Amino acid sequence: MHGLNPKAVEVLKADDIDIAHHTSNHIDEYKHILFDIIITVCDNAKESCPVFTVTGLKLHHNFPDPAKFRGTEEEVLAHFHSVRLLIKDYCANFVANYL
């Protein structure tokens, strides 16, 4: 497990989302839950995370990892904002199509 990226915390505040006290939990905490939907959000997670026994829907979308972006402080922050918008759009489409 690792902590939250401070830039992610800062960027999500733009949508009034406070994740400052969220934690990164180990997948084993959820192995007993039968999920209806599992969404993986990066190719590494899709390939290396444990396989869930799911009778429901599995979706995958590879978002760029903003923590891996290199540049000036302003460029890195702009990249975090860009990825936030990609995720926000994906979530809106998910809700419209699946919920």
KOLTIZA-839168 format. One record per residue: residue number from 1; residue in one letter; x, y, z of N, C-alpha, C, O, CB in turn. Coordinates in steps of 0.2 Angstrom, whole numbers. Each point is the difference from the previous one (the first is absolute). Glycine has a CB too. Example, Ala and Ser with C-alpha at 12.3 -4.5 7.8 and 13.67 -1.06 7.14 Angstrom:
2
nr:1 rest:a neast:66 nnorth:-28 nup:39 caeast:-4 canorth:6 caup:0 ceast:4 cnorth:6 cup:0 oeast:5 onorth:-1 oup:3 cbeast:-14 cbnorth:-5 cbup:3 .
nr:2 rest:s neast:7 nnorth:11 nup:-10 caeast:4 canorth:6 caup:1 ceast:-4 cnorth:5 cup:3 oeast:3 onorth:6 oup:1 cbeast:3 cbnorth:-9 cbup:-11 .
//
This chain:
99
nr:1 rest:m neast:4 nnorth:-6 nup:0 caeast:-4 canorth:6 caup:0 ceast:4 cnorth:6 cup:0 oeast:6 onorth:0 oup:2 cbeast:-15 cbnorth:-6 cbup:4 .
nr:2 rest:h neast:7 nnorth:11 nup:-9 caeast:3 canorth:7 caup:0 ceast:-5 cnorth:5 cup:2 oeast:-6 onorth:-1 oup:-1 cbeast:15 cbnorth:-3 cbup:-7 .
nr:3 rest:g neast:-6 nnorth:10 nup:9 caeast:-5 canorth:6 caup:2 ceast:-3 cnorth:3 cup:-6 oeast:2 onorth:-2 oup:-6 cbeast:5 cbnorth:4 cbup:16 .
nr:4 rest:l neast:-11 nnorth:3 nup:-8 caeast:-3 canorth:4 caup:-6 ceast:5 cnorth:5 cup:-3 oeast:4 onorth:3 oup:4 cbeast:-15 cbnorth:-4 cbup:2 .
nr:5 rest:n neast:11 nnorth:2 nup:-12 caeast:4 canorth:5 caup:-3 ceast:-3 cnorth:7 cup:1 oeast:-6 onorth:1 oup:-1 cbeast:9 cbnorth:-9 cbup:-8 .
nr:6 rest:p neast:1 nnorth:13 nup:12 caeast:-3 canorth:6 caup:2 ceast:-3 cnorth:4 cup:-6 oeast:-5 onorth:4 oup:1 cbeast:14 cbnorth:-4 cbup:8 .
nr:7 rest:k neast:-6 nnorth:-1 nup:-15 caeast:-3 canorth:3 caup:-6 ceast:-7 cnorth:-2 cup:-1 oeast:-5 onorth:3 oup:-2 cbeast:16 cbnorth:-2 cbup:-3 .
nr:8 rest:a neast:-12 nnorth:-8 nup:6 caeast:-7 canorth:-3 caup:-1 ceast:-5 cnorth:3 cup:5 oeast:-6 onorth:2 oup:-2 cbeast:11 cbnorth:-12 cbup:-2 .
nr:9 rest:v neast:-3 nnorth:11 nup:10 caeast:-4 canorth:3 caup:5 ceast:-2 cnorth:7 cup:-2 oeast:-5 onorth:3 oup:0 cbeast:11 cbnorth:-10 cbup:9 .
nr:10 rest:e neast:-1 nnorth:11 nup:-11 caeast:-1 canorth:7 caup:-2 ceast:-4 cnorth:1 cup:-6 oeast:-5 onorth:4 oup:0 cbeast:16 cbnorth:-2 cbup:4 .
nr:11 rest:v neast:-10 nnorth:-7 nup:-9 caeast:-4 canorth:1 caup:-6 ceast:-7 cnorth:-2 cup:1 oeast:-5 onorth:3 oup:-3 cbeast:15 cbnorth:-6 cbup:-4 .
nr:12 rest:l neast:-12 nnorth:-2 nup:11 caeast:-7 canorth:-2 caup:1 ceast:-4 cnorth:6 cup:4 oeast:-6 onorth:0 oup:0 cbeast:10 cbnorth:-12 cbup:0 .
nr:13 rest:k neast:0 nnorth:16 nup:3 caeast:-4 canorth:5 caup:4 ceast:-3 cnorth:5 cup:-6 oeast:-5 onorth:3 oup:2 cbeast:13 cbnorth:-3 cbup:8 .
nr:14 rest:a neast:-6 nnorth:0 nup:-16 caeast:-3 canorth:4 caup:-5 ceast:-7 cnorth:-2 cup:-1 oeast:-5 onorth:4 oup:-2 cbeast:16 cbnorth:-3 cbup:-4 .
nr:15 rest:d neast:-13 nnorth:-8 nup:8 caeast:-7 canorth:-2 caup:-1 ceast:-3 cnorth:-1 cup:7 oeast:-5 onorth:-4 oup:1 cbeast:8 cbnorth:-2 cbup:-11 .
nr:16 rest:d neast:0 nnorth:10 nup:15 caeast:-2 canorth:-1 caup:7 ceast:0 cnorth:-7 cup:3 oeast:-5 onorth:-2 oup:4 cbeast:-2 cbnorth:12 cbup:-6 .
nr:17 rest:i neast:12 nnorth:-14 nup:0 caeast:1 canorth:-6 caup:2 ceast:6 cnorth:-1 cup:5 oeast:5 onorth:2 oup:-2 cbeast:-11 cbnorth:-7 cbup:-9 .
nr:18 rest:d neast:4 nnorth:4 nup:17 caeast:6 canorth:0 caup:5 ceast:2 cnorth:-8 cup:1 oeast:-4 onorth:-3 oup:4 cbeast:0 cbnorth:14 cbup:2 .
nr:19 rest:i neast:10 nnorth:-12 nup:-8 caeast:2 canorth:-7 caup:1 ceast:6 cnorth:0 cup:5 oeast:4 onorth:-5 oup:1 cbeast:-7 cbnorth:2 cbup:-13 .
nr:20 rest:a neast:4 nnorth:9 nup:15 caeast:6 canorth:0 caup:4 ceast:1 cnorth:-5 cup:6 oeast:6 onorth:-2 oup:2 cbeast:-7 cbnorth:14 cbup:-4 .
nr:21 rest:h neast:-5 nnorth:-15 nup:4 caeast:1 canorth:-5 caup:5 ceast:-2 cnorth:-7 cup:-2 oeast:-1 onorth:-4 oup:4 cbeast:-2 cbnorth:13 cbup:4 .
nr:22 rest:h neast:3 nnorth:-10 nup:-15 caeast:-1 canorth:-6 caup:-3 ceast:6 cnorth:-4 cup:1 oeast:6 onorth:2 oup:2 cbeast:-14 cbnorth:2 cbup:-10 .
nr:23 rest:t neast:8 nnorth:-11 nup:8 caeast:5 canorth:-4 caup:1 ceast:1 cnorth:-5 cup:-7 oeast:-5 onorth:-1 oup:-3 cbeast:4 cbnorth:1 cbup:16 .
nr:24 rest:s neast:7 nnorth:-3 nup:-13 caeast:1 canorth:-5 caup:-6 ceast:0 cnorth:-6 cup:4 oeast:4 onorth:-2 oup:4 cbeast:3 cbnorth:10 cbup:-11 .
nr:25 rest:n neast:-12 nnorth:-12 nup:5 caeast:-2 canorth:-7 caup:4 ceast:3 cnorth:-6 cup:-5 oeast:0 onorth:1 oup:-6 cbeast:-10 cbnorth:5 cbup:12 .
nr:26 rest:h neast:12 nnorth:-11 nup:-2 caeast:2 canorth:-6 caup:-3 ceast:-6 cnorth:-4 cup:-3 oeast:-6 onorth:0 oup:3 cbeast:16 cbnorth:-1 cbup:4 .
nr:27 rest:i neast:-10 nnorth:-1 nup:-13 caeast:-5 canorth:-4 caup:-4 ceast:-3 cnorth:-6 cup:4 oeast:-6 onorth:-1 oup:0 cbeast:12 cbnorth:4 cbup:-10 .
nr:28 rest:d neast:-2 nnorth:-6 nup:15 caeast:-3 canorth:-5 caup:4 ceast:-6 cnorth:2 cup:4 oeast:-4 onorth:-4 oup:2 cbeast:16 cbnorth:-1 cbup:-2 .
nr:29 rest:e neast:-12 nnorth:11 nup:2 caeast:-6 canorth:3 caup:4 ceast:-6 cnorth:-1 cup:-4 oeast:-6 onorth:0 oup:4 cbeast:13 cbnorth:8 cbup:2 .
nr:30 rest:y neast:-7 nnorth:-9 nup:-12 caeast:-6 canorth:0 caup:-4 ceast:-2 cnorth:-7 cup:-3 oeast:-5 onorth:-1 oup:-4 cbeast:7 cbnorth:13 cbup:2 .
nr:31 rest:k neast:2 nnorth:-17 nup:3 caeast:0 canorth:-7 caup:-3 ceast:-6 cnorth:-3 cup:1 oeast:-3 onorth:-5 oup:-3 cbeast:15 cbnorth:4 cbup:3 .
nr:32 rest:h neast:-16 nnorth:2 nup:6 caeast:-6 canorth:-3 caup:2 ceast:-6 cnorth:3 cup:-3 oeast:-6 onorth:-3 oup:1 cbeast:12 cbnorth:0 cbup:10 .
nr:33 rest:i neast:-5 nnorth:9 nup:-15 caeast:-6 canorth:3 caup:-2 ceast:-1 cnorth:-2 cup:-7 oeast:4 onorth:0 oup:-5 cbeast:-2 cbnorth:10 cbup:12 .
nr:34 rest:l neast:-9 nnorth:-12 nup:-9 caeast:-2 canorth:-2 caup:-7 ceast:-2 cnorth:7 cup:-3 oeast:-5 onorth:2 oup:1 cbeast:2 cbnorth:-14 cbup:2 .
nr:35 rest:f neast:7 nnorth:14 nup:-7 caeast:-1 canorth:7 caup:-4 ceast:-4 cnorth:-2 cup:-6 oeast:0 onorth:-5 oup:-3 cbeast:11 cbnorth:10 cbup:7 .
nr:36 rest:d neast:-16 nnorth:0 nup:-5 caeast:-4 canorth:0 caup:-6 ceast:4 cnorth:3 cup:-6 oeast:-1 onorth:-3 oup:-6 cbeast:-9 cbnorth:4 cbup:13 .
nr:37 rest:i neast:14 nnorth:3 nup:-6 caeast:4 canorth:4 caup:-5 ceast:7 cnorth:1 cup:3 oeast:1 onorth:2 oup:5 cbeast:-11 cbnorth:3 cbup:-10 .
nr:38 rest:i neast:15 nnorth:-7 nup:0 caeast:7 canorth:2 caup:2 ceast:3 cnorth:4 cup:-6 oeast:-1 onorth:-2 oup:-6 cbeast:2 cbnorth:-9 cbup:13 .
nr:39 rest:i neast:2 nnorth:17 nup:-5 caeast:3 canorth:4 caup:-5 ceast:7 cnorth:0 cup:1 oeast:2 onorth:3 oup:6 cbeast:-13 cbnorth:4 cbup:-7 .
nr:40 rest:t neast:15 nnorth:-9 nup:-3 caeast:8 canorth:2 caup:0 ceast:1 cnorth:6 cup:-4 oeast:-3 onorth:1 oup:-5 cbeast:6 cbnorth:-14 cbup:7 .
nr:41 rest:v neast:2 nnorth:17 nup:1 caeast:1 canorth:6 caup:-3 ceast:7 cnorth:1 cup:-3 oeast:2 onorth:6 oup:-1 cbeast:-10 cbnorth:-2 cbup:9 .
nr:42 rest:c neast:12 nnorth:-9 nup:-8 caeast:7 canorth:0 caup:-3 ceast:2 cnorth:-7 cup:-2 oeast:-2 onorth:-5 oup:3 cbeast:5 cbnorth:15 cbup:4 .
nr:43 rest:d neast:1 nnorth:-10 nup:-12 caeast:2 canorth:-7 caup:-3 ceast:3 cnorth:-4 cup:5 oeast:0 onorth:-6 oup:0 cbeast:1 cbnorth:11 cbup:-11 .
nr:44 rest:n neast:3 nnorth:-1 nup:15 caeast:4 canorth:-4 caup:5 ceast:-5 cnorth:-3 cup:5 oeast:1 onorth:-6 oup:2 cbeast:9 cbnorth:14 cbup:-3 .
nr:45 rest:a neast:-15 nnorth:-5 nup:3 caeast:-5 canorth:-3 caup:5 ceast:-3 cnorth:-6 cup:-4 oeast:-2 onorth:-5 oup:4 cbeast:0 cbnorth:16 cbup:2 .
nr:46 rest:k neast:0 nnorth:-10 nup:-12 caeast:-4 canorth:-5 caup:-3 ceast:5 cnorth:-7 cup:-1 oeast:-3 onorth:-5 oup:1 cbeast:-4 cbnorth:14 cbup:-7 .
nr:47 rest:e neast:13 nnorth:-8 nup:5 caeast:5 canorth:-5 caup:-1 ceast:2 cnorth:-3 cup:6 oeast:2 onorth:-6 oup:1 cbeast:1 cbnorth:11 cbup:-11 .
nr:48 rest:s neast:-2 nnorth:-1 nup:16 caeast:4 canorth:-3 caup:6 ceast:-5 cnorth:-1 cup:6 oeast:2 onorth:-3 oup:5 cbeast:8 cbnorth:8 cbup:-10 .
nr:49 rest:c neast:-16 nnorth:-2 nup:5 caeast:-4 canorth:-1 caup:6 ceast:-3 cnorth:-6 cup:0 oeast:-1 onorth:-4 oup:-5 cbeast:-2 cbnorth:16 cbup:5 .
nr:50 rest:p neast:1 nnorth:-15 nup:6 caeast:-3 canorth:-6 caup:1 ceast:-7 cnorth:-1 cup:-4 oeast:-3 onorth:5 oup:-2 cbeast:9 cbnorth:-6 cbup:13 .
nr:51 rest:v neast:-7 nnorth:-5 nup:-13 caeast:-6 canorth:-1 caup:-4 ceast:-6 cnorth:0 cup:5 oeast:0 onorth:-4 oup:5 cbeast:6 cbnorth:-2 cbup:-15 .
nr:52 rest:f neast:-11 nnorth:9 nup:9 caeast:-6 canorth:0 caup:4 ceast:-5 cnorth:-5 cup:-3 oeast:0 onorth:0 oup:-6 cbeast:2 cbnorth:12 cbup:10 .
nr:53 rest:t neast:-5 nnorth:-15 nup:0 caeast:-6 canorth:-5 caup:-2 ceast:-6 cnorth:5 cup:-1 oeast:-3 onorth:2 oup:5 cbeast:8 cbnorth:-13 cbup:0 .
nr:54 rest:v neast:-7 nnorth:12 nup:-11 caeast:-5 canorth:5 caup:-2 ceast:-5 cnorth:-3 cup:-4 oeast:2 onorth:-3 oup:-5 cbeast:6 cbnorth:13 cbup:6 .
nr:55 rest:t neast:-14 nnorth:-9 nup:1 caeast:-5 canorth:-3 caup:-5 ceast:-3 cnorth:6 cup:-3 oeast:-4 onorth:0 oup:-5 cbeast:1 cbnorth:-9 cbup:12 .
nr:56 rest:g neast:5 nnorth:15 nup:-6 caeast:-3 canorth:6 caup:-3 ceast:5 cnorth:3 cup:-5 oeast:4 onorth:-4 oup:-3 cbeast:-10 cbnorth:7 cbup:14 .
nr:57 rest:l neast:6 nnorth:3 nup:-12 caeast:3 canorth:4 caup:-5 ceast:8 cnorth:2 cup:2 oeast:1 onorth:2 oup:5 cbeast:-12 cbnorth:2 cbup:-9 .
nr:58 rest:k neast:15 nnorth:-6 nup:-1 caeast:7 canorth:3 caup:1 ceast:1 cnorth:5 cup:-6 oeast:-1 onorth:-2 oup:-6 cbeast:5 cbnorth:-9 cbup:11 .
nr:59 rest:l neast:-1 nnorth:17 nup:-3 caeast:2 canorth:5 caup:-5 ceast:7 cnorth:2 cup:1 oeast:3 onorth:-1 oup:6 cbeast:-15 cbnorth:5 cbup:-6 .
nr:60 rest:h neast:15 nnorth:-2 nup:-5 caeast:7 canorth:3 caup:1 ceast:1 cnorth:6 cup:-5 oeast:-3 onorth:0 oup:-5 cbeast:7 cbnorth:-12 cbup:7 .
nr:61 rest:h neast:-1 nnorth:17 nup:1 caeast:2 canorth:6 caup:-3 ceast:7 cnorth:2 cup:2 oeast:1 onorth:1 oup:6 cbeast:-13 cbnorth:3 cbup:-7 .
nr:62 rest:n neast:17 nnorth:-4 nup:-3 caeast:7 canorth:2 caup:2 ceast:0 cnorth:8 cup:0 oeast:1 onorth:3 oup:-5 cbeast:4 cbnorth:-14 cbup:0 .
nr:63 rest:f neast:-4 nnorth:13 nup:11 caeast:1 canorth:8 caup:1 ceast:8 cnorth:0 cup:1 oeast:3 onorth:-4 oup:3 cbeast:-15 cbnorth:6 cbup:2 .
nr:64 rest:p neast:14 nnorth:4 nup:-8 caeast:7 canorth:1 caup:1 ceast:2 cnorth:1 cup:8 oeast:-5 onorth:3 oup:3 cbeast:6 cbnorth:2 cbup:-15 .
nr:65 rest:d neast:4 nnorth:-7 nup:14 caeast:2 canorth:1 caup:7 ceast:3 cnorth:7 cup:1 oeast:6 onorth:1 oup:-2 cbeast:-4 cbnorth:-13 cbup:4 .
nr:66 rest:p neast:-5 nnorth:17 nup:1 caeast:3 canorth:7 caup:0 ceast:6 cnorth:0 cup:4 oeast:4 onorth:5 oup:-1 cbeast:-16 cbnorth:0 cbup:-1 .
nr:67 rest:a neast:13 nnorth:-9 nup:7 caeast:5 canorth:0 caup:4 ceast:7 cnorth:-2 cup:-3 oeast:5 onorth:1 oup:2 cbeast:-13 cbnorth:-4 cbup:7 .
nr:68 rest:k neast:7 nnorth:0 nup:-15 caeast:6 canorth:-2 caup:-4 ceast:2 cnorth:6 cup:-5 oeast:5 onorth:-1 oup:-3 cbeast:-8 cbnorth:-11 cbup:4 .
nr:69 rest:f neast:-1 nnorth:17 nup:-2 caeast:1 canorth:5 caup:-5 ceast:6 cnorth:5 cup:3 oeast:0 onorth:1 oup:6 cbeast:-12 cbnorth:-1 cbup:-10 .
nr:70 rest:r neast:16 nnorth:2 nup:0 caeast:6 canorth:4 caup:1 ceast:0 cnorth:6 cup:-3 oeast:-2 onorth:1 oup:-6 cbeast:9 cbnorth:-11 cbup:8 .
nr:71 rest:g neast:-6 nnorth:16 nup:1 caeast:0 canorth:6 caup:-2 ceast:1 cnorth:5 cup:5 oeast:2 onorth:-1 oup:6 cbeast:-9 cbnorth:-2 cbup:-16 .
nr:72 rest:t neast:6 nnorth:10 nup:9 caeast:0 canorth:5 caup:5 ceast:-6 cnorth:-1 cup:5 oeast:-4 onorth:-4 oup:-2 cbeast:9 cbnorth:12 cbup:-6 .
nr:73 rest:e neast:-5 nnorth:-5 nup:13 caeast:-5 canorth:-1 caup:5 ceast:-7 cnorth:2 cup:-3 oeast:-5 onorth:-3 oup:1 cbeast:13 cbnorth:6 cbup:8 .
nr:74 rest:e neast:-8 nnorth:2 nup:-13 caeast:-6 canorth:2 caup:-3 ceast:-3 cnorth:-5 cup:-6 oeast:-6 onorth:-1 oup:0 cbeast:10 cbnorth:13 cbup:2 .
nr:75 rest:e neast:1 nnorth:-15 nup:-5 caeast:-2 canorth:-5 caup:-5 ceast:-2 cnorth:-6 cup:3 oeast:-5 onorth:-3 oup:-2 cbeast:13 cbnorth:7 cbup:-6 .
nr:76 rest:v neast:-5 nnorth:-6 nup:14 caeast:-2 canorth:-6 caup:3 ceast:-7 cnorth:1 cup:3 oeast:-5 onorth:-4 oup:-1 cbeast:16 cbnorth:1 cbup:4 .
nr:77 rest:l neast:-13 nnorth:9 nup:0 caeast:-6 canorth:1 caup:3 ceast:-5 cnorth:1 cup:-6 oeast:-6 onorth:-3 oup:1 cbeast:11 cbnorth:9 cbup:8 .
nr:78 rest:a neast:-4 nnorth:-4 nup:-15 caeast:-4 canorth:1 caup:-5 ceast:-2 cnorth:-8 cup:-3 oeast:-6 onorth:-1 oup:-2 cbeast:11 cbnorth:13 cbup:-1 .
nr:79 rest:h neast:0 nnorth:-16 nup:4 caeast:-1 canorth:-7 caup:-2 ceast:-5 cnorth:-3 cup:5 oeast:-4 onorth:-4 oup:-3 cbeast:15 cbnorth:3 cbup:-3 .
nr:80 rest:f neast:-10 nnorth:2 nup:12 caeast:-5 canorth:-3 caup:5 ceast:-7 cnorth:3 cup:-1 oeast:-5 onorth:-4 oup:0 cbeast:14 cbnorth:3 cbup:8 .
nr:81 rest:h neast:-10 nnorth:7 nup:-10 caeast:-6 canorth:3 caup:-2 ceast:-3 cnorth:-4 cup:-6 oeast:-6 onorth:-1 oup:0 cbeast:9 cbnorth:12 cbup:5 .
nr:82 rest:s neast:1 nnorth:-12 nup:-10 caeast:-2 canorth:-3 caup:-6 ceast:-3 cnorth:-7 cup:1 oeast:-5 onorth:-2 oup:-2 cbeast:14 cbnorth:9 cbup:-4 .
nr:83 rest:v neast:-5 nnorth:-11 nup:10 caeast:-2 canorth:-7 caup:2 ceast:-6 cnorth:0 cup:4 oeast:-5 onorth:-4 oup:-1 cbeast:17 cbnorth:0 cbup:1 .
nr:84 rest:r neast:-13 nnorth:9 nup:5 caeast:-6 canorth:1 caup:4 ceast:-6 cnorth:1 cup:-5 oeast:-5 onorth:-3 oup:1 cbeast:11 cbnorth:8 cbup:8 .
nr:85 rest:l neast:-5 nnorth:-1 nup:-14 caeast:-6 canorth:1 caup:-5 ceast:-1 cnorth:-6 cup:-4 oeast:-6 onorth:-2 oup:-1 cbeast:9 cbnorth:14 cbup:0 .
nr:86 rest:l neast:2 nnorth:-16 nup:-1 caeast:-1 canorth:-7 caup:-3 ceast:-5 cnorth:-4 cup:4 oeast:-4 onorth:-4 oup:-2 cbeast:15 cbnorth:5 cbup:-4 .
nr:87 rest:i neast:-9 nnorth:-2 nup:13 caeast:-3 canorth:-4 caup:4 ceast:-7 cnorth:2 cup:2 oeast:-5 onorth:-4 oup:0 cbeast:16 cbnorth:1 cbup:5 .
nr:88 rest:k neast:-12 nnorth:10 nup:-5 caeast:-7 canorth:3 caup:1 ceast:-4 cnorth:-2 cup:-6 oeast:-6 onorth:-2 oup:1 cbeast:11 cbnorth:11 cbup:6 .
nr:89 rest:d neast:-3 nnorth:-8 nup:-13 caeast:-4 canorth:-2 caup:-6 ceast:-1 cnorth:-7 cup:0 oeast:-6 onorth:-2 oup:-2 cbeast:11 cbnorth:11 cbup:-4 .
nr:90 rest:y neast:-1 nnorth:-13 nup:8 caeast:-1 canorth:-8 caup:0 ceast:-5 cnorth:-1 cup:5 oeast:-5 onorth:-4 oup:-2 cbeast:17 cbnorth:2 cbup:-2 .
nr:91 rest:c neast:-12 nnorth:5 nup:10 caeast:-5 canorth:-2 caup:5 ceast:-7 cnorth:3 cup:-2 oeast:-5 onorth:-4 oup:1 cbeast:14 cbnorth:5 cbup:7 .
nr:92 rest:a neast:-9 nnorth:4 nup:-12 caeast:-7 canorth:3 caup:-2 ceast:-3 cnorth:-5 cup:-5 oeast:-6 onorth:-1 oup:0 cbeast:10 cbnorth:13 cbup:2 .
nr:93 rest:n neast:1 nnorth:-14 nup:-7 caeast:-3 canorth:-5 caup:-5 ceast:-2 cnorth:-7 cup:3 oeast:-4 onorth:-3 oup:-2 cbeast:12 cbnorth:9 cbup:-6 .
nr:94 rest:f neast:-4 nnorth:-8 nup:13 caeast:-2 canorth:-6 caup:4 ceast:-7 cnorth:0 cup:3 oeast:-4 onorth:-4 oup:-1 cbeast:17 cbnorth:2 cbup:3 .
nr:95 rest:v neast:-14 nnorth:8 nup:1 caeast:-6 canorth:1 caup:4 ceast:-6 cnorth:0 cup:-6 oeast:-5 onorth:-3 oup:1 cbeast:11 cbnorth:9 cbup:9 .
nr:96 rest:a neast:-5 nnorth:-3 nup:-15 caeast:-5 canorth:1 caup:-5 ceast:-1 cnorth:-7 cup:-4 oeast:-6 onorth:-1 oup:-2 cbeast:9 cbnorth:13 cbup:1 .
nr:97 rest:n neast:2 nnorth:-16 nup:1 caeast:-1 canorth:-6 caup:-4 ceast:-1 cnorth:-6 cup:4 oeast:-3 onorth:-5 oup:-2 cbeast:10 cbnorth:10 cbup:-6 .
nr:98 rest:y neast:-6 nnorth:-5 nup:15 caeast:0 canorth:-6 caup:4 ceast:-4 cnorth:0 cup:6 oeast:-2 onorth:-5 oup:3 cbeast:13 cbnorth:2 cbup:-7 .
nr:99 rest:l neast:-13 nnorth:9 nup:6 caeast:-4 canorth:1 caup:6 ceast:-7 cnorth:3 cup:-1 oeast:-3 onorth:1 oup:5 cbeast:14 cbnorth:0 cbup:1 .
//
